[in-house]
Amino acid sequence: MSGHGQLMDGVYRYQRHIYDLTRKYYLLGRDGLIADLDPPAGGAVLEIGCGTGRNLIAVGKAWPKARLYGVDISDAMLDTARASVIRAGMADRVTLAQGDACGFDPQVLFGRASFERVFISYALSMIPEWEMALVQAARCVAPGGKLEIVDFGQQDELPVLWKRALFGWLERFHVSPRRELNGAINRLARDMGGFPHVRTLYRGYAVRGGLIRV
């Protein structure tokens, strides 16, 4: 396992047991992203940085005809995800694998090269080489498919003291909101072919972005 994988295991070895309960109050925009995925019937949905499996289970409930896949660098989080998927009765629909978001082979991990929908939820801010992960995600999107992202924004419309406190707290967990996300998505669409979109949510608390591959 890579150094980043070991770091994430260390961060979440114990937190994973309370992660979903505590994060639902401030990882805003996840459910909106899931509602907007709208995969075709029988379409494949991949989450990069799937963590506890919370989002994949929600996707499975919202889109019962979708086939679901998740990859995460942390074995500890994947242990929790597998248990959660079994409890949700979705073991036959969800395939999970350990891998680095910056460079995994979906054909090796999942037996397929592309997916109709790929999404990343509050993970780019935790990946040191996040632009590499963004490129990898786009490569996994099938022609006509969509890449969707939600993550922390720059808090531009919120009080300065709030931003300072939030960013300081996030830093304790190796989280760094990506100021250059907008530009990176637009470059990705230009270089790989696609239609980009980026918008802020909740006065800049969060950012939604992505692209449609052509």
C-alpha positions, 0 to 999 in steps of 0.5 A: 500500500502507498504512503497515502493509503497508510495515512488514510488507514491511520486517519480512519481506522477508528473514525470510520465507525462514526464517520457517516453519523458525524459527516452528514451535517457538513458534507453538503451537496452529496444527496443532490449529486446522487439525485442528479446522476440519473444513470441509464437503466442497467448503467454502471456507476463508479464512485472514486474514494467510496469510503464507507459505502454510504454514497453507493448505497444511497445511489443504489436506493435512488437508482435501483437498476444501476450497477455499482462500483467503488474504489478506495485507497483505504483498506480500513474504510473498505472493510466498513463499506463491505459490511454496510453493503451487506447490511443494506442487502446490496452485495449482489449489486455493489463491487468494491476494490482497493486502489489509488484514485490517481492510477488504477486499472478499472479493467483489472479491478472491475472487468470493465474499462468505462462507466456511464457515471463516475463521481467523486464526493469530498475526496479530491480535497484529501488526495495530494495529487488531486489533478491526476485523480481528476484525469483518471476519473475522466478516463473512466467515463464512457462516451456520453457519460458524466463525471460529477464532483462535489467537495469543499468550496472556498467559503468566499461568501461566508465570514472570514473567521468561519473560513479560517476556522473551517480550513484549520479544522480540515487541515487536521484531517489532511483535507485541503479544499482545491481553489483550482478545481474550476480551472482544472475541470475546464482544462480537462474538458478541453484536453479530453473532450467534453462539456464542463460545468462548475457552480458553488453551493451554500454561499461557497461552502461547497462546489459542484462540478464535472463534465459530460464526455463526448 
